[in-house]
Amino acid sequence: MKKQSFQHGEIRDQDDNILQIGSYGKKTPLTNATNTGILDYIMNNFEVLYSQSSNGNGGTGSGGGTGGNITVDSALSSTSTNPVQNKVLYAALNNKLEKNGTATYAERDSSGNIISGTYARKTDLNSYVKSINNMKPDSAGNVNISSSGGGSNITVDATLSGTSNNAIANKAVYAALNNKLDKTGTAAAATKATQDSYGNVIVNTYARKSDLSGYVKTINNQEPDTNGNINISTGGGGTGTNITVDTTLSSTSNNPIANKAVYAALNNKLEKTGTAAYATRDSSGNVIINTYATKSELSGCVKSINNLTPDSSGNVNISTSGGSNVTVDTTLSATSNNAIANKAVHSALSGKLDKTGTAEYARKDAAGNVITDTYAKKTDISEVVKSVNGTKPDSNGNVNITTSGGGVSTSTQNTWTAQQNFQRLKFDFEKYVTPRSSGAYDSPSKTMACYNATGAFTLSMSSLIAALDAGESTLFTAYITSSASYSLSITDAGTLKYVGSASDLAITASGLLLNILIMKESSGTITSIAQATKLA
């Protein structure tokens, strides 16, 4: 091959569709007599890239000109046309969540506490007191109980306990509340801060432990019944004293605390149905998805220029002597080798799928139709008849052909690549393509095959069955040779039946002739009948 400019290769997607037409691709031979094989293109491209990057001498190009330095931005911008520093893109991407990543606090609250271990479910409240002596709390959550007539003293715990049934001291509640997030607090950024690790909405499933601290668990060591009620007799000849109930929170008092005082304290905390203002923002209040780029968005950005990485300040000095300044493109291109402007990268990244976005139409068209079920590939259309004898189909896809003079060719060879349907056939001679292979496995796609078995041999009928429509059948014939005796297994054949017994399928050194009739019924049921004959 004579040295040329850089030659782009062909790019295909996972369905073998051509995304970018190139000078060479998957069907290009490695080498050939005309020097247009894929290896020739690769060697040509190596030479072109080497020349462009170093003028062929392994160093920075130089000449008689005095071009100017390039200004490299140190921050992303929507207006700048300059290139942007590698480390700026790296830092922006490094602060983004990967598309398949898990947010650090998706299972935690803003203080880093594991949600399922810190909060109680609303169903856990079923066993808490709902009324006392059939009296329910008023709108402020208070119940007045007359303690006159004596009764016994009530033990008031000084610290929170997971086992005690006693009342809790005011200061213990105060200390517990003081460690909770205020309404004006900042929650750490987490896209799922309103759900637990099982996807349950936290505010609908859990109650805060601080919400439970004001609930009575027992009174005089009596637990509520199934309805949450406790009957307390305050009459009698006891010698107990009246209970002092604090009206304000205190860090030193051991007294119980009034309902309304707890209510007022809780009212200043973040409600369980509230949303943390900064759950989707950074600490400065910027909306995360609008402020930061994802790592995947920055993965295609420049990390070095002419093999030079940025210095500690993020700058790269490039000598452009030898002619002219470096051209910086303002739009993305599949063929340009120039640098790309900062704002062009910014614009391209802004149009990409966000880390919390869902590609709704990745497999569908705008009408919601599944693309692979609705449309034909270009490679499929390439084999469809576009005209007959120079006549193109009408709007309904029909072509009228005059068959005067016989209408059928009797001397010209015809090669059909699509299915042909015939009602009656007459042949003087017929032959079949018969591929020959050696090994221990095959999934044939043709109806004839010849194998040399090198061990226990497996035949998969999946490819042949895939070529059948409902109500169709095919007959597969194979000649199997071997230097020893091996077993033969037939898989992916639906219901497999045998003419004779399954042991007839054993491969011997004398060889084996195998016939398999495969039928796909209108219901889609597959039945295969195998007949094997050992050769003498």
Kinemage of the C-alpha trace (Angstrom):
@kinemage 1
@onewidth
@group {chain A} dominant
@subgroup {mainchain}
@vectorlist {calphas} color= white
{ca met a 1} P 0.000 0.000 0.000
{ca lys a 2} L 1.286 3.453 -0.895
{ca lys a 3} L 1.389 5.706 2.183
{ca gln a 4} L -1.905 7.594 2.575
{ca ser a 5} L -3.564 9.887 5.100
{ca phe a 6} L -5.098 8.357 8.243
{ca gln a 7} L -7.689 5.725 7.256
{ca his a 8} L -10.650 5.241 9.650
{ca gly a 9} L -11.865 1.720 10.295
{ca glu a 10} L -15.428 0.471 10.134
{ca ile a 11} L -17.343 0.454 13.486
{ca arg a 12} L -20.330 -1.824 14.173
{ca asp a 13} L -22.767 -2.163 17.089
{ca gln a 14} L -23.711 -5.313 19.007
{ca asp a 15} L -26.248 -6.241 16.320
{ca asp a 16} L -23.637 -5.997 13.554
{ca asn a 17} L -25.085 -2.731 12.222
{ca ile a 18} L -22.497 -0.347 10.742
{ca leu a 19} L -22.249 2.761 12.941
{ca gln a 20} L -19.327 4.329 11.062
{ca ile a 21} L -18.291 3.493 7.522
{ca gly a 22} L -14.543 2.961 7.236
{ca ser a 23} L -11.916 1.937 4.742
{ca tyr a 24} L -11.556 -1.466 6.399
{ca gly a 25} L -13.609 -3.585 8.794
{ca lys a 26} L -14.509 -7.072 10.034
{ca lys a 27} L -14.716 -8.488 6.487
{ca thr a 28} L -11.316 -7.110 5.376
{ca pro a 29} L -8.661 -9.862 4.944
{ca leu a 30} L -5.549 -9.677 7.107
{ca thr a 31} L -3.265 -9.531 4.045
{ca asn a 32} L -3.685 -9.949 0.297
{ca ala a 33} L -1.783 -9.601 -2.964
{ca thr a 34} L -2.975 -6.005 -3.544
{ca asn a 35} L -1.705 -4.805 -0.117
{ca thr a 36} L -5.175 -3.660 0.935
{ca gly a 37} L -5.547 -6.031 3.906
{ca ile a 38} L -6.332 -4.852 7.427
{ca leu a 39} L -2.651 -5.181 8.429
{ca asp a 40} L -1.685 -2.774 5.613
{ca tyr a 41} L -4.163 -0.161 6.895
{ca ile a 42} L -2.934 -0.576 10.479
{ca met a 43} L 0.724 -0.115 9.482
{ca asn a 44} L -0.244 2.945 7.384
{ca asn a 45} L -2.117 4.496 10.347
{ca phe a 46} L 0.863 3.870 12.666
{ca glu a 47} L 3.103 5.804 10.281
{ca val a 48} L 0.604 8.668 9.914
{ca leu a 49} L 0.131 8.990 13.701
{ca tyr a 50} L 3.891 8.841 14.266
{ca ser a 51} L 4.484 11.578 11.702
{ca gln a 52} L 1.738 13.825 13.093
{ca ser a 53} L 2.826 13.482 16.734
{ca ser a 54} L 6.586 13.836 16.350
{ca asn a 55} L 7.408 14.696 12.714
{ca gly a 56} L 9.058 11.276 12.545
{ca asn a 57} L 11.948 12.043 14.944
{ca gly a 58} L 10.377 10.974 18.272
{ca gly a 59} L 10.399 14.528 19.704
{ca thr a 60} L 8.415 17.737 19.622
{ca gly a 61} L 8.151 19.118 16.093
{ca ser a 62} L 10.126 22.210 15.270
{ca gly a 63} L 10.681 24.442 12.299
{ca gly a 64} L 11.143 28.021 11.286
{ca gly a 65} L 7.832 29.407 12.582
{ca thr a 66} L 7.053 30.970 15.971
{ca gly a 67} L 3.497 29.926 16.839
{ca gly a 68} L 1.916 30.999 20.155
{ca asn a 69} L 1.155 28.935 23.290
{ca ile a 70} L -2.328 27.494 23.834
{ca thr a 71} L -4.423 28.749 26.768
{ca val a 72} L -5.664 25.728 28.707
{ca asp a 73} L -8.624 26.456 31.010
{ca ser a 74} L -8.391 25.419 34.669
{ca ala a 75} L -12.181 25.155 35.074
{ca leu a 76} L -15.137 23.918 33.040
{ca ser a 77} L -16.995 26.665 31.196
{ca ser a 78} L -20.033 26.930 28.920
{ca thr a 79} L -18.520 29.824 26.949
{ca ser a 80} L -14.745 29.216 26.693
{ca thr a 81} L -13.360 27.911 23.380
{ca asn a 82} L -10.038 26.840 24.970
{ca pro a 83} L -9.010 23.264 25.779
{ca val a 84} L -9.537 22.274 29.408
{ca gln a 85} L -7.031 20.712 31.821
{ca asn a 86} L -7.054 16.940 32.273
{ca lys a 87} L -7.150 17.203 36.071
{ca val a 88} L -10.204 19.491 35.937
{ca leu a 89} L -12.146 16.865 33.989
{ca tyr a 90} L -10.740 14.122 36.252
{ca ala a 91} L -11.808 15.972 39.406
{ca ala a 92} L -15.291 16.671 38.001
{ca leu a 93} L -15.782 13.032 36.998
{ca asn a 94} L -14.271 11.739 40.251
{ca asn a 95} L -17.038 13.522 42.190
{ca lys a 96} L -19.780 11.810 40.212
{ca leu a 97} L -21.517 8.548 40.908
{ca glu a 98} L -20.852 5.777 38.380
{ca lys a 99} L -23.933 4.721 36.340
{ca asn a 100} L -23.964 1.378 38.168
{ca gly a 101} L -22.621 2.749 41.470
{ca thr a 102} L -24.315 2.887 44.863
{ca ala a 103} L -24.634 6.184 46.741
{ca thr a 104} L -22.650 6.077 50.016
{ca tyr a 105} L -25.656 7.255 52.030
{ca ala a 106} L -28.374 5.433 50.085
{ca glu a 107} L -28.824 3.189 53.149
{ca arg a 108} L -27.976 5.823 55.790
{ca asp a 109} L -29.315 9.057 57.236
{ca ser a 110} L -27.440 12.395 57.093
{ca ser a 111} L -25.322 11.456 60.154
{ca gly a 112} L -24.176 8.223 58.545
{ca asn a 113} L -26.406 6.007 60.729
{ca ile a 114} L -27.713 2.856 59.033
{ca ile a 115} L -31.441 3.524 58.544
{ca ser a 116} L -32.709 0.005 59.275
{ca gly a 117} L -30.642 -0.112 62.514
{ca thr a 118} L -31.465 3.420 63.718
{ca tyr a 119} L -35.180 3.878 63.042
{ca ala a 120} L -38.221 1.896 64.079
{ca arg a 121} L -40.998 0.944 61.667
{ca lys a 122} L -44.439 2.468 62.082
{ca thr a 123} L -45.700 -1.065 62.720
{ca asp a 124} L -43.432 -1.131 65.823
{ca leu a 125} L -45.673 1.601 67.355
{ca asn a 126} L -48.617 -0.808 67.621
{ca ser a 127} L -47.497 -1.888 71.107
{ca tyr a 128} L -47.166 1.661 72.483
{ca val a 129} L -49.766 3.263 74.776
{ca lys a 130} L -52.594 4.919 72.848
{ca ser a 131} L -54.818 5.774 75.819
{ca ile a 132} L -54.730 5.719 79.636
{ca asn a 133} L -57.861 4.684 81.487
{ca asn a 134} L -59.587 4.880 78.086
{ca met a 135} L -58.531 8.539 77.764
{ca lys a 136} L -56.755 9.400 74.508
{ca pro a 137} L -54.260 12.287 74.281
{ca asp a 138} L -55.576 15.719 73.326
{ca ser a 139} L -54.411 17.646 70.212
{ca ala a 140} L -51.198 18.522 72.042
{ca gly a 141} L -50.573 14.849 72.923
{ca asn a 142} L -51.305 15.283 76.666
{ca val a 143} L -53.373 13.116 79.047
{ca asn a 144} L -54.177 14.406 82.553
{ca ile a 145} L -54.195 11.685 85.227
{ca ser a 146} L -55.225 12.283 88.800
{ca ser a 147} L -52.645 10.790 91.140
{ca ser a 148} L -54.559 11.678 94.311
{ca gly a 149} L -55.375 8.856 96.651
{ca gly a 150} L -51.872 7.537 96.986
{ca gly a 151} L -50.474 4.771 94.842
{ca ser a 152} L -46.849 3.658 94.565
{ca asn a 153} L -43.824 5.656 93.509
{ca ile a 154} L -42.738 5.402 89.871
{ca thr a 155} L -39.129 4.542 89.052
{ca val a 156} L -37.688 7.036 86.540
{ca asp a 157} L -34.627 5.820 84.615
{ca ala a 158} L -31.700 8.218 84.208
{ca thr a 159} L -30.445 6.654 80.978
{ca leu a 160} L -32.068 5.200 77.897
{ca ser a 161} L -32.384 1.412 77.931
{ca gly a 162} L -33.436 -1.240 75.425
{ca thr a 163} L -34.934 -3.445 78.181
{ca ser a 164} L -36.320 -1.113 80.913
{ca asn a 165} L -40.107 -0.600 81.199
{ca asn a 166} L -39.731 2.475 83.457
{ca ala a 167} L -40.329 6.139 82.630
{ca ile a 168} L -37.326 8.049 81.284
{ca ala a 169} L -35.816 11.181 82.868
{ca asn a 170} L -36.275 14.553 81.164
{ca lys a 171} L -32.522 15.116 80.772
{ca ala a 172} L -32.039 11.712 79.122
{ca val a 173} L -34.640 12.644 76.505
{ca tyr a 174} L -32.983 16.072 76.168
{ca ala a 175} L -29.577 14.480 75.532
{ca ala a 176} L -31.019 12.032 73.005
{ca leu a 177} L -32.853 14.795 71.123
{ca asn a 178} L -29.774 17.029 71.194
{ca asn a 179} L -27.943 14.462 69.025
{ca lys a 180} L -30.582 14.504 66.285
{ca leu a 181} L -30.648 16.519 63.057
{ca asp a 182} L -32.369 19.928 63.302
{ca lys a 183} L -34.775 21.152 60.626
{ca thr a 184} L -32.026 23.449 59.369
{ca gly a 185} L -29.402 20.681 59.305
{ca thr a 186} L -27.684 19.542 56.119
{ca ala a 187} L -28.103 15.938 55.007
{ca ala a 188} L -25.195 14.334 53.133
{ca ala a 189} L -25.839 14.032 49.386
{ca ala a 190} L -27.641 10.770 48.554
{ca thr a 191} L -30.008 10.106 45.658
{ca lys a 192} L -31.938 7.550 47.736
{ca ala a 193} L -31.918 9.288 51.127
{ca thr a 194} L -35.693 8.765 51.352
{ca gln a 195} L -35.527 4.940 50.972
{ca asp a 196} L -33.978 2.051 52.900
{ca ser a 197} L -31.793 -0.641 51.285
{ca tyr a 198} L -34.928 -2.644 50.373
{ca gly a 199} L -36.531 0.265 48.512
{ca asn a 200} L -39.119 1.019 51.255
{ca val a 201} L -39.973 4.715 51.588
{ca ile a 202} L -38.502 5.653 54.963
{ca val a 203} L -41.150 8.197 55.970
{ca asn a 204} L -43.957 5.696 55.256
{ca thr a 205} L -42.235 2.680 56.857
{ca tyr a 206} L -40.227 3.943 59.861
{ca ala a 207} L -40.675 6.246 62.840
{ca arg a 208} L -37.675 8.076 64.299
{ca lys a 209} L -36.330 6.783 67.585
{ca ser a 210} L -36.687 10.336 68.847
{ca asp a 211} L -40.396 10.043 67.982
{ca leu a 212} L -40.630 6.978 70.248
{ca ser a 213} L -38.795 8.537 73.182
{ca gly a 214} L -41.967 10.361 74.248
{ca tyr a 215} L -44.140 7.212 74.241
{ca val a 216} L -44.969 5.383 77.477
{ca lys a 217} L -43.969 1.702 77.339
{ca thr a 218} L -45.272 0.645 80.792
{ca ile a 219} L -47.064 2.245 83.723
{ca asn a 220} L -46.444 0.729 87.154
{ca asn a 221} L -44.766 -2.146 85.254
{ca gln a 222} L -47.960 -2.824 83.297
{ca glu a 223} L -47.637 -3.140 79.499
{ca pro a 224} L -50.463 -2.053 77.153
{ca asp a 225} L -53.027 -4.586 75.918
{ca thr a 226} L -53.424 -5.413 72.174
{ca asn a 227} L -55.208 -2.066 71.653
{ca gly a 228} L -52.456 -0.120 73.410
{ca asn a 229} L -54.567 0.653 76.550
{ca ile a 230} L -53.710 0.422 80.290
{ca asn a 231} L -56.135 0.793 83.193
{ca ile a 232} L -54.520 2.363 86.287
{ca ser a 233} L -56.172 2.603 89.666
{ca thr a 234} L -55.016 5.720 91.500
{ca gly a 235} L -57.258 5.217 94.517
{ca gly a 236} L -56.414 3.355 97.725
{ca gly a 237} L -54.441 3.767 100.856
{ca gly a 238} L -50.992 4.091 99.398
{ca thr a 239} L -48.401 6.516 100.649
{ca gly a 240} L -46.921 7.648 97.343
{ca thr a 241} L -46.418 11.307 96.502
{ca asn a 242} L -47.573 13.270 93.503
{ca ile a 243} L -45.293 13.076 90.451
{ca thr a 244} L -43.404 16.210 89.437
{ca val a 245} L -43.666 16.613 85.657
{ca asp a 246} L -41.262 19.086 84.068
{ca thr a 247} L -42.673 21.545 81.546
{ca thr a 248} L -39.369 22.242 79.801
{ca leu a 249} L -36.499 20.076 78.634
{ca ser a 250} L -33.516 19.946 80.960
{ca ser a 251} L -30.084 18.293 80.884
{ca thr a 252} L -30.066 17.824 84.701
{ca ser a 253} L -33.656 17.000 85.788
{ca asn a 254} L -34.589 13.372 86.600
{ca asn a 255} L -38.344 14.117 86.434
{ca pro a 256} L -40.673 12.924 83.683
{ca ile a 257} L -41.273 15.457 80.927
{ca ala a 258} L -44.652 16.903 79.884
{ca asn a 259} L -46.122 15.702 76.591
{ca lys a 260} L -46.340 19.211 75.147
{ca ala a 261} L -42.670 19.928 75.994
{ca val a 262} L -41.584 16.827 74.042
{ca tyr a 263} L -44.006 17.825 71.283
{ca ala a 264} L -42.461 21.328 71.041
{ca ala a 265} L -38.927 19.895 70.970
{ca leu a 266} L -39.828 17.339 68.305
{ca asn a 267} L -41.628 20.021 66.290
{ca asn a 268} L -38.280 21.734 65.696
{ca lys a 269} L -36.728 18.571 64.307
{ca leu a 270} L -36.918 17.257 60.747
{ca glu a 271} L -40.273 15.526 60.286
{ca lys a 272} L -40.237 11.876 59.272
{ca thr a 273} L -42.289 12.936 56.225
{ca gly a 274} L -39.937 15.823 55.467
{ca thr a 275} L -37.300 15.946 52.778
{ca ala a 276} L -33.768 17.062 53.587
{ca ala a 277} L -33.200 20.257 51.587
{ca tyr a 278} L -29.743 19.159 50.536
{ca ala a 279} L -30.390 15.481 49.766
{ca thr a 280} L -29.698 16.242 46.097
{ca arg a 281} L -27.304 19.183 46.628
{ca asp a 282} L -23.708 19.723 47.678
{ca ser a 283} L -22.723 21.599 50.841
{ca ser a 284} L -22.870 24.927 48.954
{ca gly a 285} L -26.455 24.336 47.841
{ca asn a 286} L -25.636 23.548 44.208
{ca val a 287} L -27.884 20.949 42.539
{ca ile a 288} L -25.577 17.950 42.078
{ca ile a 289} L -26.844 16.750 38.693
{ca asn a 290} L -26.646 20.295 37.248
{ca thr a 291} L -23.253 21.182 38.747
{ca tyr a 292} L -21.096 18.082 38.333
{ca ala a 293} L -20.184 15.813 35.423
{ca thr a 294} L -20.154 12.016 35.708
{ca lys a 295} L -16.947 9.984 35.457
{ca ser a 296} L -18.246 8.361 32.297
{ca glu a 297} L -18.753 11.823 30.765
{ca leu a 298} L -15.144 12.758 31.454
{ca ser a 299} L -13.689 9.406 30.353
{ca gly a 300} L -13.257 10.661 26.780
{ca cys a 301} L -11.563 13.941 27.713
{ca val a 302} L -7.906 14.782 27.054
{ca lys a 303} L -5.524 13.490 29.731
{ca ser a 304} L -2.281 14.492 28.021
{ca ile a 305} L -1.153 16.527 24.988
{ca asn a 306} L 1.714 15.197 22.894
{ca asn a 307} L 2.321 12.733 25.778
{ca leu a 308} L 2.737 15.679 28.223
{ca thr a 309} L 0.577 15.549 31.363
{ca pro a 310} L -0.346 18.795 33.227
{ca asp a 311} L 1.991 20.199 35.907
{ca ser a 312} L 0.897 20.772 39.532
{ca ser a 313} L -1.057 23.842 38.407
{ca gly a 314} L -2.816 21.906 35.637
{ca asn a 315} L -0.908 23.632 32.814
{ca val a 316} L 0.720 22.112 29.732
{ca asn a 317} L 3.048 24.198 27.584
{ca ile a 318} L 3.083 23.156 23.939
{ca ser a 319} L 5.540 24.474 21.393
{ca thr a 320} L 3.714 25.146 18.152
{ca ser a 321} L 6.809 26.323 16.274
{ca gly a 322} L 7.009 25.018 12.771
{ca gly a 323} L 4.182 26.840 11.139
{ca ser a 324} L 0.920 27.933 12.730
{ca asn a 325} L -0.965 27.876 15.999
{ca val a 326} L -2.912 24.756 16.931
{ca thr a 327} L -6.456 24.735 15.567
{ca val a 328} L -9.099 24.213 18.290
{ca asp a 329} L -12.352 22.808 16.931
{ca thr a 330} L -15.638 24.304 18.162
{ca thr a 331} L -17.729 21.204 17.325
{ca leu a 332} L -17.200 17.484 17.856
{ca ser a 333} L -16.044 15.513 14.807
{ca ala a 334} L -15.400 11.848 14.032
{ca thr a 335} L -12.555 12.700 11.650
{ca ser a 336} L -10.807 15.796 13.052
{ca asn a 337} L -7.465 15.372 14.853
{ca asn a 338} L -7.603 18.907 16.353
{ca ala a 339} L -8.119 19.857 19.992
{ca ile a 340} L -11.737 20.469 21.025
{ca ala a 341} L -13.032 23.637 22.710
{ca asn a 342} L -13.990 23.556 26.383
{ca lys a 343} L -17.553 24.709 25.711
{ca ala a 344} L -18.006 22.040 23.022
{ca val a 345} L -17.074 19.350 25.567
{ca his a 346} L -19.361 21.044 28.106
{ca ser a 347} L -22.267 21.032 25.635
{ca ala a 348} L -21.688 17.391 24.659
{ca leu a 349} L -21.518 16.272 28.305
{ca ser a 350} L -24.708 18.172 29.133
{ca gly a 351} L -26.593 16.100 26.559
{ca lys a 352} L -25.560 12.764 28.042
{ca leu a 353} L -27.658 10.550 30.293
{ca asp a 354} L -27.512 11.701 33.903
{ca lys a 355} L -26.447 9.213 36.580
{ca thr a 356} L -30.036 9.119 37.870
{ca gly a 357} L -31.584 9.100 34.371
{ca thr a 358} L -33.218 6.176 32.601
{ca ala a 359} L -32.657 5.579 28.895
{ca glu a 360} L -36.338 5.008 28.150
{ca tyr a 361} L -35.946 4.541 24.437
{ca ala a 362} L -32.598 2.711 24.347
{ca arg a 363} L -34.366 -0.266 22.734
{ca lys a 364} L -37.515 1.475 21.493
{ca asp a 365} L -38.534 4.115 18.957
{ca ala a 366} L -40.384 7.315 19.911
{ca ala a 367} L -43.729 5.479 19.684
{ca gly a 368} L -42.577 2.858 22.204
{ca asn a 369} L -42.148 0.053 19.641
{ca val a 370} L -39.312 -2.407 20.331
{ca ile a 371} L -36.795 -1.649 17.573
{ca thr a 372} L -35.640 -5.236 16.984
{ca asp a 373} L -39.266 -6.413 16.659
{ca thr a 374} L -40.481 -3.489 14.519
{ca tyr a 375} L -37.664 -2.676 12.105
{ca ala a 376} L -35.459 -4.629 9.745
{ca lys a 377} L -31.689 -4.230 9.831
{ca lys a 378} L -29.960 -2.619 6.871
{ca thr a 379} L -28.130 -5.896 6.371
{ca asp a 380} L -31.528 -7.641 6.071
{ca ile a 381} L -32.800 -5.081 3.565
{ca ser a 382} L -29.664 -5.435 1.461
{ca glu a 383} L -30.835 -8.917 0.422
{ca val a 384} L -34.399 -7.867 -0.449
{ca val a 385} L -35.381 -7.540 -4.114
{ca lys a 386} L -35.530 -3.848 -5.056
{ca ser a 387} L -36.665 -4.290 -8.664
{ca val a 388} L -37.590 -7.067 -11.121
{ca asn a 389} L -36.450 -6.723 -14.714
{ca gly a 390} L -35.922 -3.005 -14.026
{ca thr a 391} L -39.457 -2.587 -12.574
{ca lys a 392} L -39.699 -1.316 -8.967
{ca pro a 393} L -42.561 -2.362 -6.635
{ca asp a 394} L -45.676 -0.174 -6.395
{ca ser a 395} L -46.850 1.421 -3.120
{ca asn a 396} L -48.091 -1.991 -1.964
{ca gly a 397} L -44.784 -3.684 -2.783
{ca asn a 398} L -46.126 -5.559 -5.844
{ca val a 399} L -44.510 -5.966 -9.260
{ca asn a 400} L -46.381 -7.241 -12.334
{ca ile a 401} L -44.182 -9.341 -14.623
{ca thr a 402} L -45.094 -10.510 -18.095
{ca thr a 403} L -44.026 -14.143 -18.467
{ca ser a 404} L -44.640 -14.497 -22.213
{ca gly a 405} L -42.205 -16.870 -23.918
{ca gly a 406} L -42.102 -19.217 -20.950
{ca gly a 407} L -41.128 -16.720 -18.240
{ca val a 408} L -38.729 -19.192 -16.625
{ca ser a 409} L -34.999 -19.365 -17.282
{ca thr a 410} L -33.947 -22.865 -18.300
{ca ser a 411} L -30.278 -22.289 -18.904
{ca thr a 412} L -29.024 -19.557 -16.563
{ca gln a 413} L -27.713 -20.440 -13.101
{ca asn a 414} L -29.772 -18.914 -10.260
{ca thr a 415} L -28.422 -18.352 -6.773
{ca trp a 416} L -31.064 -17.654 -4.136
{ca thr a 417} L -30.106 -16.294 -0.710
{ca ala a 418} L -33.699 -16.061 0.558
{ca gln a 419} L -36.302 -18.789 1.038
{ca gln a 420} L -38.064 -20.000 -2.126
{ca asn a 421} L -41.415 -21.811 -1.934
{ca phe a 422} L -42.176 -24.461 -4.590
{ca gln a 423} L -45.308 -26.571 -4.978
{ca arg a 424} L -43.792 -29.282 -7.180
{ca leu a 425} L -40.135 -30.090 -7.906
{ca lys a 426} L -38.367 -32.364 -10.393
{ca phe a 427} L -34.609 -32.923 -10.351
{ca asp a 428} L -32.231 -34.943 -12.507
{ca phe a 429} L -29.478 -34.465 -9.955
{ca glu a 430} L -29.145 -32.669 -6.596
{ca lys a 431} L -26.164 -32.022 -4.339
{ca tyr a 432} L -25.638 -30.467 -0.893
{ca val a 433} L -22.982 -28.356 0.760
{ca thr a 434} L -21.269 -30.758 3.190
{ca pro a 435} L -18.945 -29.065 5.703
{ca arg a 436} L -16.316 -31.314 7.303
{ca ser a 437} L -14.917 -30.678 10.775
{ca ser a 438} L -12.962 -32.449 13.496
{ca gly a 439} L -13.540 -32.177 17.232
{ca ala a 440} L -16.037 -33.083 19.935
{ca tyr a 441} L -18.909 -30.572 19.379
{ca asp a 442} L -20.923 -28.941 16.597
{ca ser a 443} L -24.172 -27.018 16.138
{ca pro a 444} L -24.799 -27.529 12.402
{ca ser a 445} L -26.643 -24.943 10.315
{ca lys a 446} L -26.688 -27.022 7.102
{ca thr a 447} L -28.540 -30.285 6.500
{ca met a 448} L -25.429 -32.313 5.617
{ca ala a 449} L -22.194 -32.656 7.590
{ca cys a 450} L -19.126 -34.880 7.926
{ca tyr a 451} L -17.287 -35.191 11.253
{ca asn a 452} L -14.110 -36.771 12.578
{ca ala a 453} L -14.840 -37.367 16.279
{ca thr a 454} L -11.848 -36.919 18.603
{ca gly a 455} L -13.724 -37.770 21.801
{ca ala a 456} L -17.234 -38.054 23.246
{ca phe a 457} L -19.154 -36.092 20.582
{ca thr a 458} L -22.084 -33.675 21.145
{ca leu a 459} L -24.450 -32.427 18.425
{ca ser a 460} L -26.686 -29.411 19.195
{ca met a 461} L -29.788 -29.038 16.994
{ca ser a 462} L -30.428 -25.444 18.146
{ca ser a 463} L -29.290 -23.750 14.904
{ca leu a 464} L -31.378 -26.036 12.668
{ca ile a 465} L -34.466 -25.628 14.869
{ca ala a 466} L -34.023 -21.836 14.857
{ca ala a 467} L -34.274 -21.920 11.043
{ca leu a 468} L -37.660 -23.697 11.135
{ca asp a 469} L -41.032 -21.984 11.302
{ca ala a 470} L -44.081 -23.609 12.884
{ca gly a 471} L -45.386 -26.446 10.692
{ca glu a 472} L -41.977 -27.065 9.038
{ca ser a 473} L -39.528 -29.983 9.192
{ca thr a 474} L -35.979 -30.769 8.078
{ca leu a 475} L -33.777 -33.849 7.783
{ca phe a 476} L -30.177 -33.716 9.001
{ca thr a 477} L -27.673 -36.333 7.799
{ca ala a 478} L -24.125 -36.780 9.101
{ca tyr a 479} L -21.271 -39.184 8.417
{ca ile a 480} L -19.127 -39.570 11.548
{ca thr a 481} L -15.676 -41.151 11.494
{ca ser a 482} L -13.349 -41.869 14.390
{ca ser a 483} L -10.161 -43.728 15.308
{ca ala a 484} L -11.773 -45.118 18.473
{ca ser a 485} L -15.165 -45.742 20.089
{ca tyr a 486} L -16.906 -42.723 21.649
{ca ser a 487} L -20.379 -41.809 22.893
{ca leu a 488} L -22.679 -39.531 20.853
{ca ser a 489} L -25.047 -37.050 22.541
{ca ile a 490} L -27.819 -35.063 20.790
{ca thr a 491} L -28.930 -31.880 22.613
{ca asp a 492} L -31.379 -29.004 22.065
{ca ala a 493} L -33.608 -31.294 19.985
{ca gly a 494} L -36.930 -31.025 21.823
{ca thr a 495} L -38.489 -34.459 22.446
{ca leu a 496} L -35.889 -36.938 21.157
{ca lys a 497} L -36.987 -40.360 19.940
{ca tyr a 498} L -34.939 -43.187 18.436
{ca val a 499} L -35.371 -45.723 15.651
{ca gly a 500} L -34.125 -48.724 17.601
{ca ser a 501} L -32.473 -47.702 20.875
{ca ala a 502} L -30.276 -44.857 22.129
{ca ser a 503} L -27.307 -47.237 22.336
{ca asp a 504} L -27.298 -47.441 18.518
{ca leu a 505} L -25.821 -43.905 18.509
{ca ala a 506} L -22.429 -45.081 19.812
{ca ile a 507} L -19.544 -44.034 17.509
{ca thr a 508} L -17.157 -46.826 16.486
{ca ala a 509} L -13.869 -46.856 14.581
{ca ser a 510} L -15.780 -48.184 11.573
{ca gly a 511} L -17.876 -45.024 11.322
{ca leu a 512} L -21.530 -44.047 11.809
{ca leu a 513} L -24.292 -42.807 9.474
{ca leu a 514} L -26.738 -40.560 11.403
{ca asn a 515} L -30.146 -39.264 10.245
{ca ile a 516} L -32.274 -36.916 12.400
{ca leu a 517} L -35.794 -35.871 11.351
{ca ile a 518} L -36.709 -32.563 13.100
{ca met a 519} L -40.349 -31.392 13.140
{ca lys a 520} L -41.717 -28.124 14.565
{ca glu a 521} L -45.484 -28.392 15.064
{ca ser a 522} L -47.892 -25.450 14.703
{ca ser a 523} L -47.918 -25.188 18.503
{ca gly a 524} L -44.138 -24.787 18.495
{ca thr a 525} L -43.506 -28.253 19.989
{ca ile a 526} L -40.247 -29.794 18.704
{ca thr a 527} L -39.914 -33.541 18.058
{ca ser a 528} L -36.698 -35.143 16.743
{ca ile a 529} L -36.360 -38.772 15.545
{ca ala a 530} L -32.802 -40.125 15.339
{ca gln a 531} L -31.714 -43.134 13.259
{ca ala a 532} L -28.115 -44.383 13.458
{ca thr a 533} L -26.413 -47.115 11.461
{ca lys a 534} L -22.975 -48.503 12.329
{ca leu a 535} L -20.831 -48.988 9.211
{ca ala a 536} L -18.930 -52.177 8.480
